[in-house]
Amino acid sequence: MEKKAAAIIENTAILKPEVSFVLLSCCTCKRPQMLNETLKSIFDLHLPKNIKTEILIVDNDKDESAKDTVLNWQNKGITIYYTVEPERGIAFARNRVLTEAIKLNASHILFFDDDEVLTPDCLINHIDLYNTNKDAYISSGPTVNKFMENFPKYITRHLVFKQKYTKKTGQKKEDCACGNVFFPVSVAKDYNLRFSTEYKYMGGEDGDFFYRASSAGFNIIWNKEAVIEEMVTKERANIPYILKKCYYNGYSGTMQRIKRFKNKNKKYSYFLRQIPVFIINLLILIPSIFLGPSIFYNILGIICRTKGKIDACIKNKPITFYNKIYGS
């Protein structure tokens, strides 16, 4: 199926599906207050002319904790669909989005999360890149931090919150996240791509999904101008969460990386490279206390991230990270 898709896309790139109906799609779970901010930002969007635009909220809580929030925004100018995916796990919720998008005959999806706010020109910038860049089948934009309170610098400057602006618009990527991505529903409808439920409690299902999509010939193009902001609340702006996130980033990223290695020796080489990094940072951790909290906690974050990389090489199976809802 992937080879067939690649051949079709390569030969008919100019026949990309026309943008006619965009479904603004968000999965949520027990975060009604944050979801309210997300919906508020949607109603401040600059909407494209002559393109149908509607909203889909998939609630991954069987108790329908998002329902009242969604009802408060209905009948205010943009059609909102609300549905519940009772099977817990982000992959199940994201797959429900794909199923509903196909049912609604949407041409494209803009995916974002319930802890994010869309900037006014986000959607228009995604559509512009899709329409003007012949190589762009999937448009991936940056997600930047939006600190909701004044936090200490050793928090806001921690490596876990470091923003990546190195890529220029138009650069090709091999994968991307669901926090800010625009793509045609045909990826799911015509080629039957779905999010792997293997990652239901770990996350990383989005990177895996879009890696498989790009491998099948659906080019992912970076779109620096299509910005979405991620709300950072006190539930995340603290050292215990930061260190846990560092470990997760190391584990999840490494698990994705080694799955793509065609040569097993690359896995062993990658594993061996992490050992000295771990030891060196462990040795300089104590002296770094005298250099201030920012340096100390960044080195501690590197240790946690490297430990995650090492564990992923050894275990090579999904872990549970999203068992707690941060911001609920």
MARMARZA-161584 format. One record per residue (C-alpha): residue number from 1; x, y, z. Coordinates in steps of 0.02 Angstrom, whole numbers, plus 50000, padded with zeros to 5 digits. Each point is the difference from the previous one (the first is absolute). Example, Ala and Ser with C-alpha at 12.3 -4.5 7.8 and 13.67 -1.06 7.14 Angstrom:
2
+------+-------+-------+-------+
| resi |  east | north |    up |
+------+-------+-------+-------+
|    1 | 50615 | 49775 | 50390 |
|    2 | 50069 | 50172 | 49967 |
+------+-------+-------+-------+
This chain:
328
+------+-------+-------+-------+
| resi |  east | north |    up |
+------+-------+-------+-------+
|    1 | 50000 | 50000 | 50000 |
|    2 | 50140 | 50122 | 50045 |
|    3 | 50094 | 49968 | 49836 |
|    4 | 49840 | 50023 | 49902 |
|    5 | 49964 | 50164 | 50089 |
|    6 | 50177 | 50063 | 49968 |
|    7 | 49988 | 49964 | 49815 |
|    8 | 49831 | 50085 | 49984 |
|    9 | 50054 | 50156 | 50094 |
|   10 | 50163 | 50017 | 49903 |
|   11 | 49910 | 49989 | 49833 |
|   12 | 49851 | 50110 | 50042 |
|   13 | 50067 | 50130 | 50121 |
|   14 | 49906 | 50140 | 49910 |
|   15 | 49837 | 49907 | 50030 |
|   16 | 50000 | 50024 | 50188 |
|   17 | 49823 | 50009 | 50070 |
|   18 | 49929 | 50176 | 49990 |
|   19 | 49972 | 50087 | 50166 |
|   20 | 49811 | 50013 | 50007 |
|   21 | 49949 | 49946 | 50176 |
|   22 | 50118 | 50015 | 50149 |
|   23 | 49958 | 49911 | 50161 |
|   24 | 50085 | 50085 | 50149 |
|   25 | 50030 | 49846 | 50107 |
|   26 | 50044 | 49984 | 50183 |
|   27 | 50007 | 49851 | 50118 |
|   28 | 49968 | 50039 | 50183 |
|   29 | 49994 | 49910 | 50167 |
|   30 | 49948 | 50077 | 50167 |
|   31 | 50068 | 50174 | 49962 |
|   32 | 49844 | 50106 | 49974 |
|   33 | 50080 | 50164 | 50055 |
|   34 | 50146 | 49981 | 49880 |
|   35 | 49882 | 49942 | 49863 |
|   36 | 49899 | 50158 | 50026 |
|   37 | 50155 | 50105 | 49962 |
|   38 | 50031 | 49894 | 49846 |
|   39 | 49823 | 50026 | 49936 |
|   40 | 50011 | 50186 | 50037 |
|   41 | 50154 | 50012 | 49889 |
|   42 | 49910 | 49907 | 49859 |
|   43 | 49863 | 50131 | 49997 |
|   44 | 50135 | 50134 | 49981 |
|   45 | 50071 | 49915 | 49845 |
|   46 | 50009 | 50089 | 49834 |
|   47 | 49899 | 49878 | 49897 |
|   48 | 50036 | 49970 | 49816 |
|   49 | 49869 | 50059 | 49876 |
|   50 | 49903 | 49873 | 49897 |
|   51 | 50062 | 49856 | 50108 |
|   52 | 49883 | 49909 | 50117 |
|   53 | 50069 | 49998 | 50177 |
|   54 | 49929 | 49901 | 50146 |
|   55 | 50059 | 49935 | 50169 |
|   56 | 50012 | 49823 | 50065 |
|   57 | 50030 | 49963 | 50185 |
|   58 | 50033 | 49819 | 50047 |
|   59 | 49982 | 49973 | 50187 |
|   60 | 50104 | 49854 | 50064 |
|   61 | 49904 | 50002 | 50164 |
|   62 | 49849 | 49884 | 50009 |
|   63 | 49925 | 50117 | 50131 |
|   64 | 49993 | 50140 | 49871 |
|   65 | 50095 | 50129 | 50103 |
|   66 | 50022 | 50111 | 49846 |
|   67 | 49817 | 50002 | 49949 |
|   68 | 49944 | 50156 | 50095 |
|   69 | 50151 | 50098 | 49939 |
|   70 | 49962 | 49954 | 49820 |
|   71 | 49815 | 50042 | 50020 |
|   72 | 50047 | 50175 | 50059 |
|   73 | 50082 | 50033 | 49831 |
|   74 | 49865 | 49930 | 49889 |
|   75 | 49892 | 50115 | 49891 |
|   76 | 50135 | 50134 | 49998 |
|   77 | 50043 | 49998 | 49816 |
|   78 | 50098 | 49840 | 49972 |
|   79 | 49921 | 49827 | 50001 |
|   80 | 50069 | 49890 | 50140 |
|   81 | 49987 | 49811 | 50003 |
|   82 | 50024 | 49912 | 50166 |
|   83 | 50027 | 49813 | 50018 |
|   84 | 50065 | 49884 | 50135 |
|   85 | 50133 | 49868 | 49975 |
|   86 | 49979 | 49890 | 50156 |
|   87 | 50156 | 49893 | 49968 |
|   88 | 50135 | 50090 | 50100 |
|   89 | 50160 | 50039 | 49910 |
|   90 | 50051 | 50144 | 49888 |
|   91 | 50021 | 49887 | 49849 |
|   92 | 49818 | 49945 | 50013 |
|   93 | 49943 | 50181 | 50012 |
|   94 | 50105 | 50054 | 49850 |
|   95 | 49935 | 49854 | 49897 |
|   96 | 49824 | 50054 | 50044 |
|   97 | 50040 | 50170 | 49925 |
|   98 | 50050 | 49915 | 49838 |
|   99 | 49841 | 49896 | 49999 |
|  100 | 49888 | 50151 | 50031 |
|  101 | 50091 | 50104 | 49869 |
|  102 | 49968 | 49866 | 49870 |
|  103 | 49817 | 49991 | 50050 |
|  104 | 49981 | 50189 | 49985 |
|  105 | 50087 | 50001 | 49829 |
|  106 | 50129 | 50126 | 50059 |
|  107 | 50140 | 50031 | 49877 |
|  108 | 50131 | 50049 | 50130 |
|  109 | 50037 | 49993 | 50187 |
|  110 | 50089 | 50126 | 50109 |
|  111 | 50054 | 49902 | 50153 |
|  112 | 50039 | 50085 | 50167 |
|  113 | 49988 | 49957 | 50185 |
|  114 | 49887 | 50054 | 50143 |
|  115 | 50144 | 50092 | 50086 |
|  116 | 50035 | 50113 | 49852 |
|  117 | 49939 | 50165 | 49930 |
|  118 | 50001 | 50038 | 49814 |
|  119 | 50072 | 50163 | 49938 |
|  120 | 49881 | 50098 | 49886 |
|  121 | 50091 | 49963 | 49836 |
|  122 | 50046 | 49820 | 50038 |
|  123 | 49872 | 49917 | 49888 |
|  124 | 50022 | 50121 | 49855 |
|  125 | 50189 | 49976 | 50005 |
|  126 | 49980 | 49811 | 49994 |
|  127 | 49883 | 50012 | 49850 |
|  128 | 50115 | 50123 | 49911 |
|  129 | 50150 | 49884 | 50014 |
|  130 | 49897 | 49850 | 49946 |
|  131 | 49936 | 50092 | 49847 |
|  132 | 50162 | 50085 | 49947 |
|  133 | 50133 | 49869 | 50039 |
|  134 | 49983 | 49858 | 49875 |
|  135 | 50095 | 49882 | 50117 |
|  136 | 49891 | 50034 | 50152 |
|  137 | 49874 | 49864 | 50032 |
|  138 | 50011 | 50021 | 50189 |
|  139 | 50034 | 50170 | 50081 |
|  140 | 50083 | 49993 | 50172 |
|  141 | 50013 | 50157 | 50105 |
|  142 | 50088 | 50051 | 50162 |
|  143 | 49923 | 49984 | 50172 |
|  144 | 50072 | 50135 | 50114 |
|  145 | 49986 | 50012 | 50188 |
|  146 | 49874 | 50119 | 50077 |
|  147 | 50039 | 50013 | 50186 |
|  148 | 49836 | 50037 | 50090 |
|  149 | 50086 | 50074 | 50153 |
|  150 | 50166 | 50077 | 50047 |
|  151 | 50114 | 49855 | 50038 |
|  152 | 50185 | 50001 | 50056 |
|  153 | 50130 | 50009 | 49863 |
|  154 | 50068 | 49828 | 50046 |
|  155 | 49829 | 49937 | 49946 |
|  156 | 49968 | 50104 | 49844 |
|  157 | 50178 | 49977 | 49937 |
|  158 | 50007 | 49814 | 50029 |
|  159 | 50047 | 49893 | 49850 |
|  160 | 49831 | 49913 | 50004 |
|  161 | 49920 | 50166 | 49949 |
|  162 | 50132 | 50044 | 49871 |
|  163 | 49921 | 50060 | 49839 |
|  164 | 50066 | 49940 | 49831 |
|  165 | 50005 | 50134 | 49866 |
|  166 | 50144 | 49932 | 49896 |
|  167 | 49894 | 49936 | 49855 |
|  168 | 49945 | 50119 | 49863 |
|  169 | 49831 | 49993 | 49917 |
|  170 | 50006 | 49876 | 49856 |
|  171 | 50119 | 49875 | 50080 |
|  172 | 49949 | 49818 | 49989 |
|  173 | 49975 | 49897 | 50158 |
|  174 | 49990 | 49812 | 50025 |
|  175 | 49870 | 50011 | 50138 |
|  176 | 49902 | 50125 | 50106 |
|  177 | 49880 | 50014 | 50147 |
|  178 | 49812 | 50023 | 50010 |
|  179 | 50015 | 50161 | 50099 |
|  180 | 49999 | 50103 | 49841 |
|  181 | 49979 | 49910 | 49834 |
|  182 | 49892 | 50023 | 49845 |
|  183 | 49971 | 49858 | 49878 |
|  184 | 49871 | 49925 | 49879 |
|  185 | 49877 | 49871 | 50065 |
|  186 | 50047 | 49892 | 49851 |
|  187 | 50154 | 49944 | 50099 |
|  188 | 49879 | 49901 | 50108 |
|  189 | 49856 | 49974 | 49880 |
|  190 | 50091 | 49940 | 49844 |
|  191 | 50155 | 49923 | 50077 |
|  192 | 49928 | 49938 | 50165 |
|  193 | 50136 | 50075 | 50110 |
|  194 | 49955 | 49997 | 50185 |
|  195 | 50083 | 50041 | 50165 |
|  196 | 50078 | 49848 | 50082 |
|  197 | 49913 | 49952 | 50163 |
|  198 | 50166 | 49927 | 50058 |
|  199 | 50037 | 50175 | 50066 |
|  200 | 49831 | 50031 | 50084 |
|  201 | 50071 | 50049 | 50171 |
|  202 | 50176 | 50054 | 49951 |
|  203 | 49976 | 50125 | 49861 |
|  204 | 50107 | 50003 | 49844 |
|  205 | 49858 | 49929 | 49896 |
|  206 | 49998 | 50161 | 49900 |
|  207 | 50185 | 49994 | 49956 |
|  208 | 49978 | 49819 | 49948 |
|  209 | 49845 | 50039 | 49896 |
|  210 | 50078 | 50143 | 49904 |
|  211 | 50163 | 49906 | 49975 |
|  212 | 49902 | 49862 | 49915 |
|  213 | 49907 | 50132 | 49900 |
|  214 | 50160 | 50084 | 49940 |
|  215 | 50078 | 49830 | 49962 |
|  216 | 49849 | 49964 | 49890 |
|  217 | 50033 | 50157 | 49899 |
|  218 | 49895 | 50132 | 50090 |
|  219 | 50129 | 50138 | 50018 |
|  220 | 50003 | 50093 | 50166 |
|  221 | 50054 | 50181 | 49980 |
|  222 | 50047 | 50117 | 50142 |
|  223 | 49893 | 50156 | 50012 |
|  224 | 50080 | 50122 | 50121 |
|  225 | 49863 | 50131 | 49976 |
|  226 | 49856 | 49887 | 50058 |
|  227 | 50021 | 50020 | 50188 |
|  228 | 49904 | 49920 | 50143 |
|  229 | 50036 | 50036 | 50184 |
|  230 | 50003 | 49868 | 50136 |
|  231 | 49938 | 50053 | 50171 |
|  232 | 50127 | 49966 | 50138 |
|  233 | 49913 | 50001 | 50168 |
|  234 | 50065 | 49968 | 50176 |
|  235 | 49963 | 49814 | 49977 |
|  236 | 50142 | 49995 | 49874 |
|  237 | 50110 | 50144 | 50054 |
|  238 | 50080 | 49905 | 50144 |
|  239 | 50155 | 49894 | 50021 |
|  240 | 49918 | 49829 | 50029 |
|  241 | 49899 | 50015 | 49838 |
|  242 | 50148 | 50071 | 49904 |
|  243 | 50115 | 49856 | 50049 |
|  244 | 49865 | 49873 | 49961 |
|  245 | 49974 | 50082 | 49831 |
|  246 | 50188 | 49997 | 49965 |
|  247 | 50003 | 49813 | 50033 |
|  248 | 49847 | 49975 | 49889 |
|  249 | 50073 | 50103 | 49858 |
|  250 | 50158 | 49897 | 50005 |
|  251 | 49906 | 49836 | 50007 |
|  252 | 49867 | 50039 | 49870 |
|  253 | 50119 | 50082 | 49877 |
|  254 | 50124 | 49856 | 50013 |
|  255 | 49865 | 49868 | 49980 |
|  256 | 49943 | 50084 | 49840 |
|  257 | 50180 | 50017 | 49940 |
|  258 | 50053 | 49819 | 50027 |
|  259 | 49842 | 49934 | 49919 |
|  260 | 50057 | 50086 | 49841 |
|  261 | 50176 | 49928 | 50003 |
|  262 | 50019 | 49874 | 49861 |
|  263 | 50165 | 49940 | 50069 |
|  264 | 49999 | 49929 | 50178 |
|  265 | 50179 | 50058 | 50025 |
|  266 | 49937 | 50179 | 49996 |
|  267 | 49896 | 49965 | 50154 |
|  268 | 50152 | 49934 | 50097 |
|  269 | 50106 | 50147 | 49941 |
|  270 | 49865 | 50124 | 50054 |
|  271 | 49986 | 49913 | 50169 |
|  272 | 50187 | 50004 | 50031 |
|  273 | 50008 | 50186 | 49959 |
|  274 | 49878 | 50039 | 50140 |
|  275 | 50106 | 49920 | 50138 |
|  276 | 50140 | 50132 | 50006 |
|  277 | 49870 | 50140 | 49986 |
|  278 | 49910 | 49931 | 50152 |
|  279 | 50160 | 49976 | 50102 |
|  280 | 50076 | 50170 | 49958 |
|  281 | 49842 | 50095 | 50046 |
|  282 | 49982 | 49898 | 50159 |
|  283 | 50178 | 50049 | 50050 |
|  284 | 49972 | 50186 | 49971 |
|  285 | 49828 | 50005 | 50082 |
|  286 | 50060 | 50037 | 50177 |
|  287 | 50123 | 50139 | 49950 |
|  288 | 49865 | 50078 | 49893 |
|  289 | 49903 | 50043 | 50158 |
|  290 | 50119 | 50146 | 50025 |
|  291 | 49962 | 50067 | 49825 |
|  292 | 49818 | 50036 | 50036 |
|  293 | 49834 | 49908 | 49988 |
|  294 | 49982 | 50022 | 49811 |
|  295 | 50160 | 49906 | 49962 |
|  296 | 49972 | 49871 | 50136 |
|  297 | 49823 | 49954 | 49945 |
|  298 | 50049 | 49999 | 49816 |
|  299 | 50139 | 49875 | 50035 |
|  300 | 49880 | 49898 | 50105 |
|  301 | 49880 | 50006 | 49852 |
|  302 | 50136 | 49937 | 49883 |
|  303 | 50033 | 49855 | 50120 |
|  304 | 49815 | 49954 | 50003 |
|  305 | 49986 | 50014 | 49812 |
|  306 | 50155 | 49893 | 49972 |
|  307 | 49936 | 49871 | 50124 |
|  308 | 49840 | 49994 | 49897 |
|  309 | 50102 | 49968 | 49842 |
|  310 | 50098 | 49860 | 50083 |
|  311 | 49843 | 49917 | 50069 |
|  312 | 49915 | 50009 | 49830 |
|  313 | 50146 | 49909 | 49919 |
|  314 | 49987 | 49863 | 50132 |
|  315 | 49810 | 49982 | 50016 |
|  316 | 49944 | 50057 | 49827 |
|  317 | 49815 | 49999 | 50043 |
|  318 | 49872 | 50136 | 50040 |
|  319 | 49992 | 50068 | 50177 |
|  320 | 49856 | 50086 | 50090 |
|  321 | 50021 | 50188 | 50007 |
|  322 | 49827 | 50076 | 49975 |
|  323 | 49917 | 49910 | 50145 |
|  324 | 49979 | 50170 | 50083 |
|  325 | 49909 | 50145 | 49918 |
|  326 | 50105 | 50157 | 50028 |
|  327 | 49890 | 50154 | 50012 |
|  328 | 49838 | 49909 | 50042 |
+------+-------+-------+-------+
